[in-house]
Amino acid sequence: MDKKRFPDKKSVEDHNAILIDADLSRADLSGADLIGAELGHADLRGADLRGADLGDAYLTRADLDGAILDGVDLTSVDLTGTILDKE
């Protein structure tokens, strides 16, 4: 089954941040409000997350390889099994 594609910040906000198994690869999510977002198994490869608010988000088994994370506080984020860098 193909992942549902969410190319930008607006498409994420319209879907109430229930983004399990979503394709957010290379999406511009800079400054997005993703507090409490459910991003388990999401494809965030190469996504621009600069300044995004991921407080209490769930990124279990998400793929963040190559994502831009400048200014993102991951302190309260569930990163269980998350891929941060494949190298």
C-alpha positions, 0 to 999 in steps of 0.5 A: 500500500502506498503512503499518502503524500503530504507535500507541505505545511498546509496539507498537514494542518488540514489533516489534524496531524494524524499522519501515521505512515504518511509520505512527508518526504522533502515537504516544507514543514518549517515552522509547522505546529506539530504538537502531539502529532502522530507521525509513526512510520512516516517518511520524513526523508529530506523534509524541512522541519526548521523551527517546527514545534514537535512537542509531545509528538510520536515519531516511532519508527519514522524515517528522518534521514536527511531531514533539516532539524535546525531549531527543533526541540526533540526533548519530549518526542518519542523517537523509538526506532526512528531513523535519524541518519542512515550513514 
